Amino acid sequence: MSGPAPHFSGGRMVAIAFIAQNLAVGPTYGAFGPLLHEFERTYGMSRAMVSLPLSLVVLAGGLMAPIIGALIGRLTIRYTLMLGAVLLAAGYVALALAPSGIAVLAIYGLMIGPGIAMMGMLPNATLVTNWYAERQGVMLGIVNMPLMVMAVPLATAWALPYLGLKGVLIALAALHAAILPLLWLVIDRPEAIGERPYGADGPIAAAQAAAARPVPMLSLLVMPVFLLTVVGSGLAVGAGVTKMVHLVPLVTERGWTLEQAALLSAISGGTGIAGSLLFGWLADRFGGGAALILNCVVQAAVWMILILPVGYGVLILDAVVIGMCGGGFITAKSVLVNHLFGRAAFARVMGLSGLLTVPFLFGMAPLAGWLRDVTGNYGLAVGAHMAGFAIAAACFALAAFAIGRERRGAVAAEAV
């Protein structure tokens, strides 16, 4: 295996990507819960209305994904990240000055959401795959560890009585502005400074080079391996959204208290840190496809526990496993996409994939709610999601077969 050069800068890029990823996601998702009642009180927003901002953030991220994939190639990763930080800083200042609840929704949808997308997963994952031909899984696992999602709610709850809503929002704006000098240090590719990716001479890099053929955007839409990845990702990530929305009511309907249900939700979110590293390692060791197959098979099994007559201790274990699988999914998917299409096409493929999974993200949680209303319980909804995980596992198995075929072809070519 080929290691890094004596002055390899990849570790510094991973550190910057980790900070950028956490600052993109953590303040928005972590602070929103503690600020929810303040938005209601300040702007007279109903509970239904105040539940919309994060949905708009997700929608904006999905719709922006192909655009960001193109920006990364034309504007560079560095400037894409910096533009995201500027949008987030300006967005939080605008929130502090917002005159109405409608304005709050518009700011989340038009500034905060696009800002997160530009400073979040896609550019940071692209940066890591540019610098690492090997060990991508572990490095992406580090970048995707959601530390600030856990820390920000506590910090926000502590600061809110002292700073008030506007003070907290201004502090969040300052936090995003402060990262701009760090983002200026981003170097898109090691070749730009005379270095080479980690593992550039290894067998994985050779297989990626074989896969790195130009693929027009429209051609992706008729490529079976791409469509398999989209369907598998949509079913698995859509189920994760269902979990976030319905876990608490599902557990309380089983007779547990709201506090016990909320603890399960918190545990499930927190264990995503370990899952990001675990599935990153598995993707490096066995391939992104194998890691995703395991992820989906395990989730199909443990989701059944949610509707079985088990004790609270088993539900805690279940929440841990589901959280780890959810936290590790995007890391393993990034490795799979890079192995299938190569780093040159990574951003465009991930961007289009993100757009095409939006219907799953928005459709599966309401479907679960409708099935619950029709049947009177969550049994059929959970069963449907278990079937979805099985289909996703089959999709990733076929994608993994395609990777194996590419590698066998690369080995045969070298033998000749």
C-alpha positions as CSV (number, residue, x, y, z in Angstrom):
1,M,0.0,0.0,0.0
2,S,1.3,3.4,-0.9
3,G,1.4,5.9,2.0
4,P,1.5,9.6,2.1
5,A,4.4,11.9,1.1
6,P,6.7,13.2,3.9
7,H,4.8,16.4,4.0
8,F,1.3,15.1,3.1
9,S,-1.4,17.7,3.7
10,G,-4.3,15.3,3.7
11,G,-4.7,15.2,7.4
12,R,-5.1,19.0,7.5
13,M,-7.8,18.8,4.8
14,V,-9.7,16.2,6.9
15,A,-9.5,18.4,10.0
16,I,-10.8,21.4,8.1
17,A,-13.6,19.3,6.5
18,F,-14.5,18.0,10.0
19,I,-14.8,21.5,11.4
20,A,-16.7,22.8,8.3
21,Q,-19.1,19.8,8.3
22,N,-19.9,20.2,12.0
23,L,-20.4,24.0,11.7
24,A,-22.6,23.6,8.7
25,V,-25.0,21.1,10.4
26,G,-24.5,21.4,14.1
27,P,-25.7,25.0,14.8
28,T,-28.9,24.7,12.6
29,Y,-30.1,21.3,13.7
30,G,-28.7,21.5,17.2
31,A,-30.0,24.9,18.1
32,F,-33.4,24.7,16.5
33,G,-35.0,22.6,19.3
34,P,-34.1,24.9,22.1
35,L,-35.1,27.9,20.0
36,L,-38.5,26.5,18.9
37,H,-40.6,28.0,21.7
38,E,-38.8,31.3,21.2
39,F,-39.8,31.4,17.6
40,E,-43.4,30.6,18.5
41,R,-43.5,33.3,21.2
42,T,-41.6,36.0,19.2
43,Y,-43.4,35.6,15.9
44,G,-46.7,34.1,16.9
45,M,-46.0,31.0,14.8
46,S,-48.1,27.9,15.3
47,R,-46.6,24.5,16.1
48,A,-47.2,23.3,12.5
49,M,-45.6,26.5,11.1
50,V,-42.6,26.4,13.3
51,S,-42.0,22.7,12.3
52,L,-41.4,23.8,8.7
53,P,-37.9,25.4,8.8
54,L,-35.9,22.2,9.0
55,S,-38.1,20.6,6.3
56,L,-37.2,23.6,4.1
57,V,-33.5,23.1,4.9
58,V,-33.7,19.5,3.8
59,L,-35.6,20.5,0.6
60,A,-33.2,23.2,-0.2
61,G,-30.2,20.9,0.3
62,G,-31.7,18.3,-2.1
63,L,-32.6,20.8,-4.8
64,M,-29.2,22.5,-4.5
65,A,-27.2,19.3,-4.7
66,P,-26.7,19.1,-8.5
67,I,-25.9,22.9,-8.5
68,I,-23.3,22.4,-5.8
69,G,-21.8,19.5,-7.7
70,A,-21.3,21.8,-10.6
71,L,-20.0,24.7,-8.4
72,I,-17.3,22.4,-7.0
73,G,-15.9,21.8,-10.4
74,R,-16.1,25.4,-11.6
75,L,-15.8,27.5,-8.4
76,T,-13.6,25.1,-6.5
77,I,-14.3,23.4,-3.1
78,R,-12.7,26.3,-1.2
79,Y,-14.9,29.0,-2.6
80,T,-18.0,26.8,-2.4
81,L,-17.4,26.3,1.3
82,M,-16.7,30.0,1.9
83,L,-19.9,30.9,0.0
84,G,-21.8,28.6,2.3
85,A,-20.3,30.1,5.4
86,V,-21.2,33.6,4.2
87,L,-24.8,32.5,3.4
88,L,-25.1,31.0,6.9
89,A,-23.7,34.0,8.6
90,A,-25.9,36.4,6.7
91,G,-28.9,34.1,7.2
92,Y,-28.6,34.1,11.0
93,V,-28.2,37.9,11.0
94,A,-31.4,38.0,8.8
95,L,-33.2,35.7,11.3
96,A,-32.3,38.1,14.1
97,L,-33.9,41.0,12.2
98,A,-36.8,39.0,10.7
99,P,-40.1,40.9,11.0
100,S,-42.5,37.9,10.8
101,G,-42.8,34.1,10.8
102,I,-43.1,34.0,7.0
103,A,-39.8,35.8,6.8
104,V,-38.3,33.2,9.1
105,L,-39.4,30.4,6.8
106,A,-38.1,32.3,3.8
107,I,-34.7,32.8,5.4
108,Y,-34.4,29.1,6.3
109,G,-35.4,28.0,2.8
110,L,-33.4,30.5,0.8
111,M,-30.3,31.2,2.9
112,I,-29.8,28.7,5.7
113,G,-30.7,25.6,3.6
114,P,-28.4,26.5,0.7
115,G,-25.7,27.6,3.1
116,I,-25.7,24.3,4.8
117,A,-25.6,22.5,1.4
118,M,-22.6,24.6,0.2
119,M,-20.7,24.1,3.5
120,G,-21.8,20.6,4.3
121,M,-21.5,17.0,3.2
122,L,-21.0,17.2,-0.6
123,P,-18.0,19.6,-0.8
124,N,-16.4,18.1,2.3
125,A,-16.8,14.5,1.1
126,T,-15.4,15.6,-2.3
127,L,-12.4,17.1,-0.6
128,V,-11.7,13.9,1.3
129,T,-12.0,11.7,-1.8
130,N,-9.7,14.0,-3.7
131,W,-7.0,13.5,-1.1
132,Y,-7.5,9.8,-0.2
133,A,-7.5,7.0,-2.7
134,E,-7.3,4.6,0.2
135,R,-8.7,4.9,3.8
136,Q,-11.5,7.1,2.5
137,G,-14.0,5.4,4.7
138,V,-12.2,6.2,8.0
139,M,-11.5,9.7,6.9
140,L,-15.1,10.3,5.8
141,G,-16.2,8.7,9.1
142,I,-14.1,11.3,11.0
143,V,-15.5,14.2,9.0
144,N,-19.1,13.0,9.4
145,M,-19.0,12.6,13.2
146,P,-21.9,14.8,14.4
147,L,-20.2,16.2,17.5
148,M,-21.7,19.7,17.3
149,V,-25.2,18.3,16.9
150,M,-24.8,17.0,20.4
151,A,-23.0,20.0,21.9
152,V,-25.0,22.9,20.4
153,P,-28.3,22.1,22.1
154,L,-26.7,22.2,25.5
155,A,-24.8,25.5,24.7
156,T,-28.0,27.1,23.3
157,A,-30.1,26.1,26.3
158,W,-27.4,27.6,28.6
159,A,-27.0,30.9,26.6
160,L,-30.6,31.6,25.8
161,P,-31.6,33.1,29.2
162,Y,-28.6,35.4,29.0
163,L,-28.6,36.4,25.3
164,G,-32.2,36.0,24.3
165,L,-33.3,34.8,20.8
166,K,-31.6,37.6,18.9
167,G,-28.4,37.3,20.8
168,V,-28.1,33.6,20.2
169,L,-28.8,34.1,16.5
170,I,-26.1,36.8,16.2
171,A,-23.7,34.4,18.1
172,L,-24.4,31.7,15.5
173,A,-23.8,34.2,12.7
174,A,-20.4,35.1,14.3
175,L,-19.5,31.5,14.6
176,H,-20.0,30.9,10.8
177,A,-18.1,34.1,9.9
178,A,-15.2,33.1,12.1
179,I,-14.5,30.0,10.1
180,L,-13.8,31.9,6.8
181,P,-10.0,32.3,7.4
182,L,-9.8,28.5,8.0
183,L,-11.7,27.7,4.9
184,W,-9.3,29.8,2.9
185,L,-6.7,27.2,3.7
186,V,-8.6,24.5,1.7
187,I,-6.6,22.9,-1.2
188,D,-9.0,21.1,-3.5
189,R,-6.5,18.5,-4.8
190,P,-3.1,17.3,-3.7
191,E,-1.8,17.7,-7.3
192,A,-2.3,21.5,-6.9
193,I,0.7,21.6,-4.5
194,G,2.8,18.9,-5.9
195,E,1.5,16.1,-3.7
196,R,-0.4,12.8,-4.5
197,P,-3.5,11.3,-3.0
198,Y,-2.9,8.8,-0.2
199,G,-2.7,5.3,-1.7
200,A,-2.4,6.7,-5.2
201,D,-0.4,3.7,-6.4
202,G,-2.5,1.0,-4.7
203,P,-5.0,-1.4,-6.2
204,I,-8.0,0.6,-5.1
205,A,-6.7,3.7,-7.0
206,A,-6.2,1.5,-10.1
207,A,-9.8,0.4,-9.9
208,Q,-11.0,3.9,-9.4
209,A,-9.0,5.0,-12.4
210,A,-10.7,2.4,-14.5
211,A,-14.1,3.7,-13.4
212,A,-13.2,7.4,-13.9
213,R,-14.6,7.9,-17.3
214,P,-16.5,11.0,-18.2
215,V,-20.2,10.6,-17.5
216,P,-22.6,13.3,-18.7
217,M,-25.3,14.2,-16.2
218,L,-28.2,13.0,-18.4
219,S,-26.4,9.7,-19.0
220,L,-26.4,9.0,-15.3
221,L,-30.2,8.8,-15.4
222,V,-30.1,5.7,-17.6
223,M,-27.2,4.0,-15.9
224,P,-28.5,1.0,-13.9
225,V,-25.8,1.2,-11.3
226,F,-26.6,4.8,-10.6
227,L,-30.3,4.2,-10.4
228,L,-29.7,1.3,-8.0
229,T,-27.6,3.6,-5.8
230,V,-30.4,6.2,-5.8
231,V,-33.2,3.8,-4.9
232,G,-31.2,2.1,-2.2
233,S,-30.1,5.4,-0.7
234,G,-33.6,6.9,-0.9
235,L,-35.2,3.9,0.9
236,A,-32.6,3.9,3.7
237,V,-32.3,7.6,4.3
238,G,-36.0,8.1,4.0
239,A,-36.4,5.5,6.7
240,G,-34.0,7.6,8.8
241,V,-36.3,10.6,8.4
242,T,-39.3,8.4,9.5
243,K,-37.4,7.4,12.6
244,M,-36.7,11.0,13.5
245,V,-40.4,12.0,13.0
246,H,-42.2,8.9,14.4
247,L,-39.9,7.3,17.0
248,V,-41.2,9.3,20.0
249,P,-45.0,8.8,19.2
250,L,-44.3,5.1,18.3
251,V,-42.7,4.4,21.6
252,T,-45.2,6.4,23.7
253,E,-48.1,4.5,22.0
254,R,-46.4,1.3,23.3
255,G,-47.0,2.6,26.8
256,W,-43.6,4.2,27.6
257,T,-43.4,7.8,28.9
258,L,-42.5,10.8,26.8
259,E,-39.3,11.2,28.8
260,Q,-38.3,7.6,28.0
261,A,-39.2,8.0,24.3
262,A,-37.1,11.2,24.1
263,L,-34.1,9.5,25.7
264,L,-34.3,6.8,23.0
265,S,-34.3,9.5,20.4
266,A,-31.3,11.2,22.0
267,I,-29.4,7.9,22.3
268,S,-30.1,7.1,18.6
269,G,-28.8,10.5,17.5
270,G,-25.7,10.4,19.7
271,T,-24.5,6.9,18.6
272,G,-24.2,8.2,15.1
273,I,-20.7,9.3,16.0
274,A,-19.6,5.7,16.6
275,G,-21.5,4.5,13.5
276,S,-19.8,7.0,11.3
277,L,-16.4,5.6,12.2
278,L,-17.5,2.0,12.2
279,F,-19.0,2.0,8.8
280,G,-16.2,4.0,7.4
281,W,-13.8,1.3,8.6
282,L,-16.0,-1.4,7.2
283,A,-16.2,0.4,3.8
284,D,-12.4,0.6,3.7
285,R,-12.0,-3.1,4.7
286,F,-14.8,-4.7,2.7
287,G,-16.0,-2.1,0.3
288,G,-18.7,0.5,0.4
289,G,-21.3,-1.9,-1.1
290,A,-20.7,-4.5,1.5
291,A,-20.9,-1.9,4.3
292,L,-24.2,-0.7,2.9
293,I,-25.6,-4.2,2.6
294,L,-24.7,-4.9,6.2
295,N,-26.2,-1.5,7.3
296,C,-29.5,-2.2,5.6
297,V,-29.8,-5.9,6.7
298,V,-29.1,-4.9,10.3
299,Q,-31.7,-2.1,10.2
300,A,-34.3,-4.4,8.7
301,A,-33.8,-6.7,11.6
302,V,-33.7,-4.2,14.5
303,W,-36.7,-2.1,13.2
304,M,-38.8,-5.2,14.1
305,I,-37.9,-4.7,17.7
306,L,-39.8,-1.4,17.7
307,I,-43.2,-3.2,17.5
308,L,-42.3,-6.3,19.6
309,P,-43.3,-6.6,23.3
310,V,-39.8,-6.0,24.7
311,G,-38.4,-4.3,27.8
312,Y,-36.9,-0.8,27.8
313,G,-33.4,-2.1,28.0
314,V,-33.9,-3.9,24.6
315,L,-35.3,-0.6,23.2
316,I,-32.1,1.2,24.3
317,L,-30.0,-1.4,22.6
318,D,-32.2,-1.0,19.5
319,A,-31.8,2.7,19.5
320,V,-28.0,2.4,19.7
321,V,-27.9,0.0,16.7
322,I,-30.3,2.1,14.6
323,G,-28.4,5.3,15.5
324,M,-25.0,3.7,14.5
325,C,-26.4,2.5,11.2
326,G,-28.0,5.9,10.4
327,G,-24.8,7.7,11.3
328,G,-22.6,5.5,9.1
329,F,-24.8,5.4,6.0
330,I,-23.6,8.5,4.2
331,T,-19.9,7.6,4.9
332,A,-20.3,4.1,3.3
333,K,-22.3,5.6,0.4
334,S,-19.6,8.1,-0.3
335,V,-17.0,5.3,-0.6
336,L,-19.3,3.3,-2.9
337,V,-19.9,6.2,-5.2
338,N,-16.2,7.0,-5.4
339,H,-15.4,3.4,-6.2
340,L,-18.1,3.3,-8.9
341,F,-17.5,6.6,-10.7
342,G,-14.1,7.9,-9.6
343,R,-13.2,11.1,-7.8
344,A,-13.5,13.2,-11.0
345,A,-17.2,12.5,-11.1
346,F,-17.9,12.2,-7.4
347,A,-19.4,15.6,-6.8
348,R,-21.7,15.5,-9.8
349,V,-22.9,11.9,-9.0
350,M,-23.5,12.7,-5.3
351,G,-25.3,15.9,-6.2
352,L,-27.7,14.3,-8.7
353,S,-28.3,11.4,-6.3
354,G,-29.1,13.9,-3.5
355,L,-31.7,15.6,-5.8
356,L,-33.4,12.3,-6.8
357,T,-33.7,11.1,-3.2
358,V,-35.8,14.1,-2.1
359,P,-39.1,12.3,-2.8
360,F,-38.0,9.5,-0.5
361,L,-37.1,12.0,2.2
362,F,-40.4,13.8,2.0
363,G,-42.6,10.9,1.2
364,M,-41.7,8.0,3.6
365,A,-42.5,9.7,6.9
366,P,-45.9,10.9,5.8
367,L,-46.6,7.4,4.4
368,A,-45.8,5.9,7.8
369,G,-48.2,8.4,9.4
370,W,-50.9,7.5,6.9
371,L,-50.4,3.8,7.4
372,R,-50.6,4.3,11.2
373,D,-53.9,6.3,10.8
374,V,-55.4,3.7,8.6
375,T,-54.5,0.7,10.7
376,G,-54.5,2.2,14.1
377,N,-50.9,1.3,15.0
378,Y,-47.4,1.4,13.5
379,G,-47.1,-2.4,12.7
380,L,-47.7,-2.1,8.9
381,A,-45.6,1.1,8.7
382,V,-42.6,-0.6,10.3
383,G,-43.1,-3.7,8.1
384,A,-43.1,-1.5,5.0
385,H,-39.9,0.1,6.0
386,M,-38.3,-3.3,6.8
387,A,-39.2,-4.3,3.3
388,G,-37.6,-1.1,2.0
389,F,-34.4,-2.0,3.8
390,A,-34.4,-5.4,2.1
391,I,-34.9,-3.8,-1.3
392,A,-32.1,-1.3,-0.5
393,A,-29.7,-4.2,0.4
394,A,-30.5,-5.9,-2.9
395,C,-29.7,-2.6,-4.8
396,F,-26.4,-2.2,-3.0
397,A,-25.5,-5.9,-3.6
398,L,-25.9,-5.3,-7.4
399,A,-23.8,-2.2,-7.2
400,A,-21.1,-4.0,-5.3
401,F,-21.1,-6.7,-8.0
402,A,-20.5,-3.9,-10.6
403,I,-17.4,-2.7,-8.5
404,G,-16.1,-6.3,-8.4
405,R,-16.5,-6.5,-12.2
406,E,-14.6,-3.2,-12.7
407,R,-11.7,-4.4,-10.4
408,R,-11.5,-7.8,-12.2
409,G,-11.2,-5.9,-15.5
410,A,-8.5,-3.7,-14.1
411,V,-6.5,-6.7,-12.8
412,A,-6.9,-8.4,-16.2
413,A,-5.7,-5.3,-18.0
414,E,-2.6,-5.1,-15.8
415,A,-1.9,-8.8,-16.4
416,V,-1.8,-8.2,-20.2
